């Protein structure tokens, strides 16, 4: 179950980013921002969880 945390966090923060830029009325910008935020957060959380797993043993 813990393996889904990076994706869930990425999707949640990407959605928040879309809500914050609702005033931009361009579908391409929304799609690009969603995927950029999703990838950034998912990778960052995954790296953090991997680093924590190595150090907490």
C-alpha distance matrix in Angstrom:
0.0 3.8 5.4 5.9 7.7 10.8 11.4 11.0 13.2 15.5 16.0 16.7 19.2 20.7 21.4 23.0 25.1 26.3 27.3 29.2 31.2 31.9 35.6 35.4 36.3 35.3 32.5 32.4 32.0 29.1 27.3 28.0 26.9 23.7 22.8 24.2 22.3 19.0 19.5 20.8 18.0 15.2 17.2 18.1 14.7 13.5 16.8 16.5 13.2 14.8 18.0 16.6 15.0 18.5 20.4 18.6 19.4
3.8 0.0 3.8 5.4 5.5 8.5 10.2 10.1 11.4 13.8 15.2 15.7 17.5 19.4 20.6 21.8 23.6 25.3 26.4 27.9 29.9 31.1 34.6 34.4 35.7 34.6 32.1 31.7 30.9 28.3 26.7 26.9 25.5 22.6 21.6 22.4 20.4 17.4 17.7 18.4 15.5 12.9 14.5 14.9 11.4 10.4 13.4 12.8 9.5 11.4 14.4 12.9 11.7 15.2 17.0 15.5 16.6
5.4 3.8 0.0 3.8 5.6 7.0 8.3 9.5 11.2 12.6 14.0 15.5 17.1 18.4 19.9 21.6 22.9 24.5 26.1 27.5 29.1 30.4 33.9 33.2 34.3 32.9 30.2 29.6 29.0 26.6 24.6 24.7 23.7 20.8 19.3 20.3 18.7 15.5 15.2 16.4 14.1 10.9 12.2 13.5 10.6 8.6 11.9 12.4 9.4 10.5 14.0 13.6 12.2 15.3 17.6 16.9 17.8
5.9 5.4 3.8 0.0 3.8 5.7 5.6 6.1 8.6 10.1 10.8 12.2 14.4 15.4 16.6 18.5 20.1 21.3 22.8 24.5 26.1 27.1 30.7 30.2 31.1 29.9 27.2 26.8 26.3 23.6 21.7 22.2 21.2 18.0 16.9 18.3 16.6 13.2 13.8 15.3 12.7 9.7 12.2 13.6 10.6 9.7 13.4 13.8 11.4 13.2 16.5 16.0 15.3 18.5 20.5 19.7 21.1
7.7 5.5 5.6 3.8 0.0 3.9 5.5 5.1 5.9 8.4 9.9 10.4 12.1 13.9 15.3 16.4 18.1 19.9 21.1 22.5 24.4 25.7 29.2 28.9 30.3 29.3 27.0 26.7 25.6 23.0 21.6 21.8 20.2 17.3 16.6 17.4 15.1 12.2 13.1 13.7 10.5 8.3 10.9 11.3 7.9 8.2 11.8 11.3 9.3 12.0 14.7 13.8 13.9 17.3 18.7 17.9 19.9
10.8 8.5 7.0 5.7 3.9 0.0 3.8 5.5 5.2 6.0 8.6 10.0 10.7 12.0 14.2 15.4 16.3 18.3 20.1 21.1 22.6 24.3 27.6 26.9 28.4 27.1 24.9 24.1 23.0 20.7 19.2 18.9 17.4 14.8 13.7 14.1 12.0 9.2 9.4 10.0 7.2 4.5 7.2 8.0 5.3 5.6 9.2 9.6 8.6 10.8 13.4 13.6 14.1 16.9 18.5 18.5 20.6
11.4 10.2 8.3 5.6 5.5 3.8 0.0 3.8 5.5 5.0 6.1 8.5 10.0 10.4 12.2 14.3 15.2 16.4 18.4 20.0 21.2 22.4 25.8 25.0 26.1 24.7 22.1 21.6 20.9 18.3 16.5 16.8 15.7 12.6 11.5 12.8 11.1 7.6 8.6 10.4 8.2 5.4 8.8 10.5 8.7 8.7 12.3 13.2 12.3 14.2 17.0 17.3 17.5 20.3 22.2 22.1 24.1
11.0 10.1 9.5 6.1 5.1 5.5 3.8 0.0 3.8 5.4 5.2 6.1 8.6 9.8 10.6 12.4 14.2 15.4 16.7 18.5 20.2 21.1 24.7 24.5 25.6 24.7 22.3 22.4 21.5 18.5 17.3 18.1 16.4 13.1 13.1 14.6 12.2 9.1 11.2 12.5 9.6 8.0 11.6 12.5 10.1 11.1 14.6 14.6 13.5 16.2 18.7 18.3 18.7 21.9 23.3 22.8 24.9
13.2 11.4 11.2 8.6 5.9 5.2 5.5 3.8 0.0 3.8 5.5 5.2 6.2 8.4 9.9 10.7 12.2 14.3 15.5 16.6 18.6 20.0 23.5 23.3 25.0 24.3 22.3 22.2 20.7 18.0 17.2 17.5 15.2 12.5 12.8 13.3 10.2 8.1 10.3 10.4 6.9 6.7 10.2 10.0 7.8 10.0 13.0 12.4 12.2 15.2 17.1 16.7 17.9 20.9 21.8 21.5 24.1
15.5 13.8 12.6 10.1 8.4 6.0 5.0 5.4 3.8 0.0 3.8 5.5 5.4 6.0 8.5 10.0 10.5 12.3 14.3 15.4 16.7 18.3 21.6 20.9 22.5 21.3 19.3 18.8 17.4 14.9 13.9 13.8 11.8 9.1 9.0 9.6 6.9 4.3 6.8 7.5 4.9 4.8 8.5 9.1 8.3 10.1 12.9 13.3 13.6 16.0 17.9 18.3 19.5 22.1 23.4 23.6 26.1
16.0 15.2 14.0 10.8 9.9 8.6 6.1 5.2 5.5 3.8 0.0 3.8 5.6 5.1 6.1 8.7 9.8 10.5 12.4 14.3 15.5 16.4 20.0 19.5 20.5 19.6 17.3 17.4 16.4 13.3 12.3 13.3 11.6 8.1 8.8 10.6 8.3 5.6 9.0 10.5 8.5 8.2 11.9 12.9 11.9 13.4 16.5 16.8 16.8 19.2 21.4 21.6 22.5 25.3 26.7 26.6 29.0
16.7 15.7 15.5 12.2 10.4 10.0 8.5 6.1 5.2 5.5 3.8 0.0 3.8 5.5 5.2 6.4 8.8 10.0 10.8 12.6 14.6 15.5 19.1 19.3 20.7 20.5 18.6 19.2 17.7 14.5 14.4 15.5 13.0 10.0 11.7 12.9 9.7 8.3 11.8 12.3 9.5 10.3 13.9 13.9 12.5 14.8 17.7 17.3 17.3 20.3 22.1 21.7 23.0 26.0 26.9 26.5 29.2
19.2 17.5 17.1 14.4 12.1 10.7 10.0 8.6 6.2 5.4 5.6 3.8 0.0 3.8 5.3 4.9 6.2 8.7 9.8 10.5 12.5 14.2 17.5 17.6 19.5 19.3 18.0 18.1 16.0 13.3 13.7 13.9 10.9 8.8 10.6 10.7 7.2 7.1 10.5 10.0 7.6 9.6 12.8 12.2 11.6 14.5 16.7 16.2 17.1 20.0 21.3 21.2 23.1 25.7 26.3 26.4 29.3
20.7 19.4 18.4 15.4 13.9 12.0 10.4 9.8 8.4 6.0 5.1 5.5 3.8 0.0 3.8 5.4 5.0 6.3 8.8 9.9 10.8 12.4 15.6 15.1 16.7 16.0 14.4 14.4 12.6 9.7 9.9 10.4 7.6 5.0 7.4 8.1 5.2 5.3 9.0 9.5 8.3 10.0 13.0 13.4 13.5 15.7 18.0 18.2 19.2 21.6 23.2 23.6 25.2 27.7 28.7 29.0 31.7
21.4 20.6 19.9 16.6 15.3 14.2 12.2 10.6 9.9 8.5 6.1 5.2 5.3 3.8 0.0 3.8 5.3 5.1 6.3 8.7 10.1 10.5 14.2 14.3 15.5 15.5 13.9 14.9 13.3 9.9 10.6 12.2 9.7 7.0 10.0 11.5 9.0 8.8 12.5 13.3 11.8 13.1 16.4 16.8 16.3 18.6 21.2 21.1 21.7 24.4 26.1 26.1 27.6 30.4 31.3 31.2 34.0
23.0 21.8 21.6 18.5 16.4 15.4 14.3 12.4 10.7 10.0 8.7 6.4 4.9 5.4 3.8 0.0 3.8 5.4 5.1 6.2 8.8 9.9 13.3 14.1 16.1 16.6 15.8 16.9 14.6 11.5 13.1 14.1 10.9 9.3 12.4 12.9 9.8 10.6 14.2 13.9 12.2 14.4 17.4 16.9 16.5 19.4 21.6 21.0 22.0 24.9 26.1 25.9 27.9 30.5 31.0 30.9 34.0
25.1 23.6 22.9 20.1 18.1 16.3 15.2 14.2 12.2 10.5 9.8 8.8 6.2 5.0 5.3 3.8 0.0 3.8 5.4 5.1 6.4 8.7 11.6 11.6 14.0 14.1 13.7 14.2 11.5 9.0 11.0 11.3 7.7 7.2 10.5 10.3 7.7 9.7 12.9 12.3 11.6 14.2 16.7 16.3 16.8 19.6 21.3 21.2 22.7 25.3 26.3 26.6 28.7 31.0 31.6 32.0 35.0
26.3 25.3 24.5 21.3 19.9 18.3 16.4 15.4 14.3 12.3 10.5 10.0 8.7 6.3 5.1 5.4 3.8 0.0 3.8 5.4 5.2 6.0 9.4 9.3 10.9 11.2 10.6 11.8 9.6 6.5 8.9 10.3 7.5 6.7 10.5 11.3 9.6 11.0 14.3 14.7 14.2 16.3 19.0 19.2 19.6 22.0 24.0 24.2 25.4 27.9 29.2 29.6 31.4 33.8 34.6 34.9 37.8
27.3 26.4 26.1 22.8 21.1 20.1 18.4 16.7 15.5 14.3 12.4 10.8 9.8 8.8 6.3 5.1 5.4 3.8 0.0 3.8 5.5 5.2 8.7 10.1 11.8 13.2 13.1 15.0 12.7 9.8 12.4 14.0 11.2 10.4 14.1 14.8 12.7 14.0 17.5 17.5 16.5 18.7 21.6 21.4 21.3 24.1 26.2 25.9 26.9 29.7 31.0 30.9 32.9 35.5 36.0 36.0 39.0
29.2 27.9 27.5 24.5 22.5 21.1 20.0 18.5 16.6 15.4 14.3 12.6 10.5 9.9 8.7 6.2 5.1 5.4 3.8 0.0 3.8 5.7 7.9 9.4 12.2 13.7 14.4 15.7 12.8 10.7 13.7 14.4 11.1 11.4 15.0 14.8 12.5 14.7 17.9 17.2 16.4 19.2 21.7 21.0 21.4 24.4 26.0 25.6 27.1 29.9 30.7 30.8 33.1 35.4 35.7 35.9 39.2
31.2 29.9 29.1 26.1 24.4 22.6 21.2 20.2 18.6 16.7 15.5 14.6 12.5 10.8 10.1 8.8 6.4 5.2 5.5 3.8 0.0 3.8 5.3 5.7 8.8 10.1 11.3 12.6 9.6 8.1 11.6 12.2 9.4 10.6 14.1 13.9 12.6 15.1 17.9 17.5 17.6 20.2 22.4 22.1 23.1 25.8 27.3 27.3 29.0 31.4 32.3 32.8 35.0 37.2 37.7 38.2 41.3
31.9 31.1 30.4 27.1 25.7 24.3 22.4 21.1 20.0 18.3 16.4 15.5 14.2 12.4 10.5 9.9 8.7 6.0 5.2 5.7 3.8 0.0 3.8 5.4 7.1 9.3 10.4 12.7 10.6 8.5 12.1 13.7 11.6 12.0 15.7 16.2 15.1 16.9 20.0 20.2 20.0 22.3 24.8 24.8 25.4 27.9 29.8 29.9 31.2 33.8 34.9 35.2 37.2 39.6 40.2 40.5 43.5
35.6 34.6 33.9 30.7 29.2 27.6 25.8 24.7 23.5 21.6 20.0 19.1 17.5 15.6 14.2 13.3 11.6 9.4 8.7 7.9 5.3 3.8 0.0 3.8 6.0 9.1 11.4 13.6 11.3 10.5 14.2 15.4 13.5 14.8 18.2 18.4 17.6 19.9 22.7 22.6 22.8 25.3 27.5 27.4 28.3 30.9 32.5 32.6 34.2 36.7 37.6 38.1 40.2 42.5 43.0 43.4 46.5
35.4 34.4 33.2 30.2 28.9 26.9 25.0 24.5 23.3 20.9 19.5 19.3 17.6 15.1 14.3 14.1 11.6 9.3 10.1 9.4 5.7 5.4 3.8 0.0 3.8 5.8 8.6 10.2 7.9 8.0 11.7 12.5 11.2 13.0 16.1 16.2 16.2 18.5 20.9 21.1 21.8 24.2 26.1 26.4 27.6 30.0 31.5 31.9 33.6 35.8 36.8 37.7 39.7 41.7 42.5 43.2 46.2
36.3 35.7 34.3 31.1 30.3 28.4 26.1 25.6 25.0 22.5 20.5 20.7 19.5 16.7 15.5 16.1 14.0 10.9 11.8 12.2 8.8 7.1 6.0 3.8 0.0 3.8 6.7 9.2 8.3 8.3 11.5 13.1 12.8 14.1 17.0 17.8 18.1 19.9 22.4 23.1 23.9 25.8 27.9 28.6 29.7 31.7 33.5 34.2 35.6 37.7 39.1 39.9 41.7 43.8 44.8 45.4 48.3
35.3 34.6 32.9 29.9 29.3 27.1 24.7 24.7 24.3 21.3 19.6 20.5 19.3 16.0 15.5 16.6 14.1 11.2 13.2 13.7 10.1 9.3 9.1 5.8 3.8 0.0 3.8 5.6 5.5 6.4 8.9 10.2 10.9 12.4 14.7 15.6 16.7 18.3 20.3 21.3 22.6 24.2 26.0 27.1 28.5 30.1 31.8 32.9 34.4 36.1 37.6 38.8 40.4 42.3 43.6 44.4 47.1
32.5 32.1 30.2 27.2 27.0 24.9 22.1 22.3 22.3 19.3 17.3 18.6 18.0 14.4 13.9 15.8 13.7 10.6 13.1 14.4 11.3 10.4 11.4 8.6 6.7 3.8 0.0 3.8 5.5 5.1 6.1 8.6 9.9 10.5 12.4 14.1 15.4 16.3 18.3 19.9 21.1 22.2 24.2 25.7 26.8 28.1 30.1 31.4 32.5 34.2 36.0 37.1 38.4 40.5 42.0 42.7 45.2
32.4 31.7 29.6 26.8 26.7 24.1 21.6 22.4 22.2 18.8 17.4 19.2 18.1 14.4 14.9 16.9 14.2 11.8 15.0 15.7 12.6 12.7 13.6 10.2 9.2 5.6 3.8 0.0 3.8 5.4 5.1 6.0 8.4 9.8 10.7 12.0 14.1 15.2 16.5 18.1 19.9 20.9 22.4 24.1 25.6 26.7 28.4 30.0 31.4 32.7 34.4 35.9 37.2 39.0 40.5 41.6 44.0
32.0 30.9 29.0 26.3 25.6 23.0 20.9 21.5 20.7 17.4 16.4 17.7 16.0 12.6 13.3 14.6 11.5 9.6 12.7 12.8 9.6 10.6 11.3 7.9 8.3 5.5 5.5 3.8 0.0 3.8 5.5 5.2 6.0 8.4 10.0 10.4 11.9 13.9 15.3 16.2 18.0 19.6 21.0 22.2 23.9 25.4 26.9 28.2 29.8 31.3 32.7 34.1 35.7 37.5 38.8 39.8 42.5
29.1 28.3 26.6 23.6 23.0 20.7 18.3 18.5 18.0 14.9 13.3 14.5 13.3 9.7 9.9 11.5 9.0 6.5 9.8 10.7 8.1 8.5 10.5 8.0 8.3 6.4 5.1 5.4 3.8 0.0 3.8 5.6 5.2 6.0 8.6 9.9 10.5 11.9 14.2 15.3 16.3 17.8 19.9 21.0 22.1 23.8 25.6 26.7 28.0 29.8 31.4 32.5 34.0 36.0 37.3 38.1 40.7
27.3 26.7 24.6 21.7 21.6 19.2 16.5 17.3 17.2 13.9 12.3 14.4 13.7 9.9 10.6 13.1 11.0 8.9 12.4 13.7 11.6 12.1 14.2 11.7 11.5 8.9 6.1 5.1 5.5 3.8 0.0 3.8 5.5 5.1 6.3 8.5 10.1 10.5 12.2 14.2 15.5 16.2 18.1 19.9 21.0 22.1 24.1 25.6 26.7 28.2 30.1 31.3 32.5 34.5 36.1 37.0 39.3
28.0 26.9 24.7 22.2 21.8 18.9 16.8 18.1 17.5 13.8 13.3 15.5 13.9 10.4 12.2 14.1 11.3 10.3 14.0 14.4 12.2 13.7 15.4 12.5 13.1 10.2 8.6 6.0 5.2 5.6 3.8 0.0 3.8 5.5 5.4 6.0 8.6 9.8 10.6 12.1 14.2 15.3 16.5 18.1 19.9 21.0 22.5 24.2 25.6 26.8 28.4 30.1 31.4 33.1 34.6 35.8 38.2
26.9 25.5 23.7 21.2 20.2 17.4 15.7 16.4 15.2 11.8 11.6 13.0 10.9 7.6 9.7 10.9 7.7 7.5 11.2 11.1 9.4 11.6 13.5 11.2 12.8 10.9 9.9 8.4 6.0 5.2 5.5 3.8 0.0 3.8 5.5 5.0 6.0 8.3 9.9 10.5 12.0 13.9 15.4 16.3 17.9 19.6 21.1 22.2 23.9 25.5 26.8 28.2 29.8 31.6 32.8 33.9 36.5
23.7 22.6 20.8 18.0 17.3 14.8 12.6 13.1 12.5 9.1 8.1 10.0 8.8 5.0 7.0 9.3 7.2 6.7 10.4 11.4 10.6 12.0 14.8 13.0 14.1 12.4 10.5 9.8 8.4 6.0 5.1 5.5 3.8 0.0 3.8 5.5 5.4 6.0 8.6 10.0 10.7 11.9 14.1 15.4 16.3 17.8 19.9 21.0 22.1 23.9 25.6 26.7 28.0 30.2 31.5 32.3 34.8
22.8 21.6 19.3 16.9 16.6 13.7 11.5 13.1 12.8 9.0 8.8 11.7 10.6 7.4 10.0 12.4 10.5 10.5 14.1 15.0 14.1 15.7 18.2 16.1 17.0 14.7 12.4 10.7 10.0 8.6 6.3 5.4 5.5 3.8 0.0 3.8 5.5 4.9 6.0 8.4 9.9 10.2 11.9 13.9 15.2 16.0 18.0 19.7 20.7 22.0 23.9 25.4 26.5 28.3 30.0 31.0 33.3
24.2 22.4 20.3 18.3 17.4 14.1 12.8 14.6 13.3 9.6 10.6 12.9 10.7 8.1 11.5 12.9 10.3 11.3 14.8 14.8 13.9 16.2 18.4 16.2 17.8 15.6 14.1 12.0 10.4 9.9 8.5 6.0 5.0 5.5 3.8 0.0 3.8 5.4 5.3 6.1 8.6 10.0 10.8 12.2 14.2 15.4 16.6 18.2 20.0 21.1 22.5 24.2 25.7 27.2 28.7 30.0 32.5
22.3 20.4 18.7 16.6 15.1 12.0 11.1 12.2 10.2 6.9 8.3 9.7 7.2 5.2 9.0 9.8 7.7 9.6 12.7 12.5 12.6 15.1 17.6 16.2 18.1 16.7 15.4 14.1 11.9 10.5 10.1 8.6 6.0 5.4 5.5 3.8 0.0 3.8 5.5 5.1 6.0 8.3 10.0 10.5 12.0 13.9 15.4 16.3 18.0 19.7 21.0 22.2 24.0 25.8 26.9 27.9 30.6
19.0 17.4 15.5 13.2 12.2 9.2 7.6 9.1 8.1 4.3 5.6 8.3 7.1 5.3 8.8 10.6 9.7 11.0 14.0 14.7 15.1 16.9 19.9 18.5 19.9 18.3 16.3 15.2 13.9 11.9 10.5 9.8 8.3 6.0 4.9 5.4 3.8 0.0 3.8 5.6 5.4 5.9 8.4 9.9 10.6 11.9 14.1 15.3 16.3 18.0 19.8 20.9 22.1 24.2 25.7 26.5 28.9
19.5 17.7 15.2 13.8 13.1 9.4 8.6 11.2 10.3 6.8 9.0 11.8 10.5 9.0 12.5 14.2 12.9 14.3 17.5 17.9 17.9 20.0 22.7 20.9 22.4 20.3 18.3 16.5 15.3 14.2 12.2 10.6 9.9 8.6 6.0 5.3 5.5 3.8 0.0 3.8 5.6 5.2 6.0 8.4 10.0 10.4 12.0 14.0 15.3 16.2 18.1 19.8 20.9 22.5 24.3 25.5 27.7
20.8 18.4 16.4 15.3 13.7 10.0 10.4 12.5 10.4 7.5 10.5 12.3 10.0 9.5 13.3 13.9 12.3 14.7 17.5 17.2 17.5 20.2 22.6 21.1 23.1 21.3 19.9 18.1 16.2 15.3 14.2 12.1 10.5 10.0 8.4 6.1 5.1 5.6 3.8 0.0 3.8 5.6 5.4 6.1 8.6 10.0 10.7 12.2 14.2 15.4 16.5 18.2 19.9 21.4 22.6 24.0 26.6
18.0 15.5 14.1 12.7 10.5 7.2 8.2 9.6 6.9 4.9 8.5 9.5 7.6 8.3 11.8 12.2 11.6 14.2 16.5 16.4 17.6 20.0 22.8 21.8 23.9 22.6 21.1 19.9 18.0 16.3 15.5 14.2 12.0 10.7 9.9 8.6 6.0 5.4 5.6 3.8 0.0 3.8 5.5 5.0 5.9 8.3 9.8 10.4 12.0 14.0 15.2 16.2 18.0 19.9 21.0 21.9 24.6
15.2 12.9 10.9 9.7 8.3 4.5 5.4 8.0 6.7 4.8 8.2 10.3 9.6 10.0 13.1 14.4 14.2 16.3 18.7 19.2 20.2 22.3 25.3 24.2 25.8 24.2 22.2 20.9 19.6 17.8 16.2 15.3 13.9 11.9 10.2 10.0 8.3 5.9 5.2 5.6 3.8 0.0 3.8 5.5 5.3 6.0 8.6 9.9 10.5 12.1 14.2 15.3 16.3 18.4 20.0 20.8 23.1
17.2 14.5 12.2 12.2 10.9 7.2 8.8 11.6 10.2 8.5 11.9 13.9 12.8 13.0 16.4 17.4 16.7 19.0 21.6 21.7 22.4 24.8 27.5 26.1 27.9 26.0 24.2 22.4 21.0 19.9 18.1 16.5 15.4 14.1 11.9 10.8 10.0 8.4 6.0 5.4 5.5 3.8 0.0 3.8 5.5 5.1 6.1 8.5 9.9 10.4 12.1 14.1 15.2 16.6 18.4 19.8 21.9
18.1 14.9 13.5 13.6 11.3 8.0 10.5 12.5 10.0 9.1 12.9 13.9 12.2 13.4 16.8 16.9 16.3 19.2 21.4 21.0 22.1 24.8 27.4 26.4 28.6 27.1 25.7 24.1 22.2 21.0 19.9 18.1 16.3 15.4 13.9 12.2 10.5 9.9 8.4 6.1 5.0 5.5 3.8 0.0 3.8 5.5 5.2 6.1 8.6 9.9 10.6 12.2 14.2 15.6 16.6 18.1 20.7
14.7 11.4 10.6 10.6 7.9 5.3 8.7 10.1 7.8 8.3 11.9 12.5 11.6 13.5 16.3 16.5 16.8 19.6 21.3 21.4 23.1 25.4 28.3 27.6 29.7 28.5 26.8 25.6 23.9 22.1 21.0 19.9 17.9 16.3 15.2 14.2 12.0 10.6 10.0 8.6 5.9 5.3 5.5 3.8 0.0 3.8 5.5 5.0 6.0 8.5 9.8 10.4 12.1 14.3 15.3 16.0 18.7
13.5 10.4 8.6 9.7 8.2 5.6 8.7 11.1 10.0 10.1 13.4 14.8 14.5 15.7 18.6 19.4 19.6 22.0 24.1 24.4 25.8 27.9 30.9 30.0 31.7 30.1 28.1 26.7 25.4 23.8 22.1 21.0 19.6 17.8 16.0 15.4 13.9 11.9 10.4 10.0 8.3 6.0 5.1 5.5 3.8 0.0 3.8 5.4 5.2 6.1 8.6 9.8 10.5 12.4 14.4 15.3 17.3
16.8 13.4 11.9 13.4 11.8 9.2 12.3 14.6 13.0 12.9 16.5 17.7 16.7 18.0 21.2 21.6 21.3 24.0 26.2 26.0 27.3 29.8 32.5 31.5 33.5 31.8 30.1 28.4 26.9 25.6 24.1 22.5 21.1 19.9 18.0 16.6 15.4 14.1 12.0 10.7 9.8 8.6 6.1 5.2 5.5 3.8 0.0 3.8 5.5 5.1 6.1 8.5 9.8 10.7 12.4 14.1 16.3
16.5 12.8 12.4 13.8 11.3 9.6 13.2 14.6 12.4 13.3 16.8 17.3 16.2 18.2 21.1 21.0 21.2 24.2 25.9 25.6 27.3 29.9 32.6 31.9 34.2 32.9 31.4 30.0 28.2 26.7 25.6 24.2 22.2 21.0 19.7 18.2 16.3 15.3 14.0 12.2 10.4 9.9 8.5 6.1 5.0 5.4 3.8 0.0 3.8 5.4 5.1 6.1 8.5 10.0 10.6 11.9 14.7
13.2 9.5 9.4 11.4 9.3 8.6 12.3 13.5 12.2 13.6 16.8 17.3 17.1 19.2 21.7 22.0 22.7 25.4 26.9 27.1 29.0 31.2 34.2 33.6 35.6 34.4 32.5 31.4 29.8 28.0 26.7 25.6 23.9 22.1 20.7 20.0 18.0 16.3 15.3 14.2 12.0 10.5 9.9 8.6 6.0 5.2 5.5 3.8 0.0 3.8 5.5 5.0 6.1 8.7 9.9 10.3 12.7
14.8 11.4 10.5 13.2 12.0 10.8 14.2 16.2 15.2 16.0 19.2 20.3 20.0 21.6 24.4 24.9 25.3 27.9 29.7 29.9 31.4 33.8 36.7 35.8 37.7 36.1 34.2 32.7 31.3 29.8 28.2 26.8 25.5 23.9 22.0 21.1 19.7 18.0 16.2 15.4 14.0 12.1 10.4 9.9 8.5 6.1 5.1 5.4 3.8 0.0 3.8 5.4 5.1 6.4 8.8 10.1 11.6
18.0 14.4 14.0 16.5 14.7 13.4 17.0 18.7 17.1 17.9 21.4 22.1 21.3 23.2 26.1 26.1 26.3 29.2 31.0 30.7 32.3 34.9 37.6 36.8 39.1 37.6 36.0 34.4 32.7 31.4 30.1 28.4 26.8 25.6 23.9 22.5 21.0 19.8 18.1 16.5 15.2 14.2 12.1 10.6 9.8 8.6 6.1 5.1 5.5 3.8 0.0 3.8 5.4 5.2 6.3 8.6 10.8
16.6 12.9 13.6 16.0 13.8 13.6 17.3 18.3 16.7 18.3 21.6 21.7 21.2 23.6 26.1 25.9 26.6 29.6 30.9 30.8 32.8 35.2 38.1 37.7 39.9 38.8 37.1 35.9 34.1 32.5 31.3 30.1 28.2 26.7 25.4 24.2 22.2 20.9 19.8 18.2 16.2 15.3 14.1 12.2 10.4 9.8 8.5 6.1 5.0 5.4 3.8 0.0 3.8 5.4 5.2 5.9 8.8
15.0 11.7 12.2 15.3 13.9 14.1 17.5 18.7 17.9 19.5 22.5 23.0 23.1 25.2 27.6 27.9 28.7 31.4 32.9 33.1 35.0 37.2 40.2 39.7 41.7 40.4 38.4 37.2 35.7 34.0 32.5 31.4 29.8 28.0 26.5 25.7 24.0 22.1 20.9 19.9 18.0 16.3 15.2 14.2 12.1 10.5 9.8 8.5 6.1 5.1 5.4 3.8 0.0 3.8 5.6 5.5 6.8
18.5 15.2 15.3 18.5 17.3 16.9 20.3 21.9 20.9 22.1 25.3 26.0 25.7 27.7 30.4 30.5 31.0 33.8 35.5 35.4 37.2 39.6 42.5 41.7 43.8 42.3 40.5 39.0 37.5 36.0 34.5 33.1 31.6 30.2 28.3 27.2 25.8 24.2 22.5 21.4 19.9 18.4 16.6 15.6 14.3 12.4 10.7 10.0 8.7 6.4 5.2 5.4 3.8 0.0 3.8 5.9 6.3
20.4 17.0 17.6 20.5 18.7 18.5 22.2 23.3 21.8 23.4 26.7 26.9 26.3 28.7 31.3 31.0 31.6 34.6 36.0 35.7 37.7 40.2 43.0 42.5 44.8 43.6 42.0 40.5 38.8 37.3 36.1 34.6 32.8 31.5 30.0 28.7 26.9 25.7 24.3 22.6 21.0 20.0 18.4 16.6 15.3 14.4 12.4 10.6 9.9 8.8 6.3 5.2 5.6 3.8 0.0 3.8 5.7
18.6 15.5 16.9 19.7 17.9 18.5 22.1 22.8 21.5 23.6 26.6 26.5 26.4 29.0 31.2 30.9 32.0 34.9 36.0 35.9 38.2 40.5 43.4 43.2 45.4 44.4 42.7 41.6 39.8 38.1 37.0 35.8 33.9 32.3 31.0 30.0 27.9 26.5 25.5 24.0 21.9 20.8 19.8 18.1 16.0 15.3 14.1 11.9 10.3 10.1 8.6 5.9 5.5 5.9 3.8 0.0 3.8
19.4 16.6 17.8 21.1 19.9 20.6 24.1 24.9 24.1 26.1 29.0 29.2 29.3 31.7 34.0 34.0 35.0 37.8 39.0 39.2 41.3 43.5 46.5 46.2 48.3 47.1 45.2 44.0 42.5 40.7 39.3 38.2 36.5 34.8 33.3 32.5 30.6 28.9 27.7 26.6 24.6 23.1 21.9 20.7 18.7 17.3 16.3 14.7 12.7 11.6 10.8 8.8 6.8 6.3 5.7 3.8 0.0
